[in-house]
Amino acid sequence: MSHDEKDLMGKFLAECPVVAILRGLEPERAVAVGQALFDAGIRIIEVPANSPDPFVSIAALVEHFGDRAMIGAGTILTVDQVAEVKKAGGQVVVSPNMNVDVIRATKDMGMYSLPGCFTATEAFTALDAGADGLKFFPGEAITPAIVKALRAVLPPQARVLIVGGIGADNMSQFTEVGANGFGIGSWLFKPGRPTEEIAELARQVFAVSQQG
């Protein structure tokens, strides 16, 4: 997908290259937590499918933000789940794995696709299937040197997001080798963490994301 006026994901990642991953989010907290993240500058929010009533939370966030933020679902493993995301109004489908059927279904339903991958083969297969970005996962197992090597062979327009084990303390080393963004989960959000604490961590992440 080109970086044109219809590329909302590109626009939001340019504002803040962070996807907030809210695993375990309870629907009754969705809007308050989402607003705290938004106020800190984060524009893309993911609710993993293994959270309590994830599609209820997604629908609430979509209704609250409209087109001011991009709401997606994570840990999407099947085509049936892709349809659930669409029904809830979500715009992004994120997976831990690279499933061509899930990518194609996501694109057919007019949403953005961010599949998980780890190797060059998975990355190119995902792009061929229409992925809008590549979620390199788990980030704990990926070094900046690996990202640099993959970036050298991937199409320059391919989006590379690092997910897993990422926080304000280690983002910059990946940005330096060509990462376009990050998915930040437990460093930022855990069930039961006070909203003000989440907001403070989000402000730290945003500040680091704007450096350089």
Secondary structure as GFF3:
##gff-version 3
##sequence-region A 1 212
A	DSSP	alpha_helix	8	15	.	.	.	ID=ss1
A	DSSP	beta_strand	18	21	.	.	.	ID=ss2
A	DSSP	three_ten_helix	27	29	.	.	.	ID=ss3
A	DSSP	alpha_helix	30	40	.	.	.	ID=ss4
A	DSSP	beta_strand	44	48	.	.	.	ID=ss5
A	DSSP	alpha_helix	54	65	.	.	.	ID=ss6
A	DSSP	three_ten_helix	66	68	.	.	.	ID=ss7
A	DSSP	beta_strand	70	74	.	.	.	ID=ss8
A	DSSP	alpha_helix	79	88	.	.	.	ID=ss9
A	DSSP	beta_strand	92	94	.	.	.	ID=ss10
A	DSSP	alpha_helix	100	108	.	.	.	ID=ss11
A	DSSP	beta_strand	112	114	.	.	.	ID=ss12
A	DSSP	beta_strand	116	117	.	.	.	ID=ss13
A	DSSP	alpha_helix	120	129	.	.	.	ID=ss14
A	DSSP	beta_strand	134	136	.	.	.	ID=ss15
A	DSSP	three_ten_helix	139	141	.	.	.	ID=ss16
A	DSSP	alpha_helix	144	153	.	.	.	ID=ss17
A	DSSP	beta_strand	160	163	.	.	.	ID=ss18
A	DSSP	alpha_helix	171	175	.	.	.	ID=ss19
A	DSSP	beta_strand	181	184	.	.	.	ID=ss20
A	DSSP	alpha_helix	195	209	.	.	.	ID=ss21
###
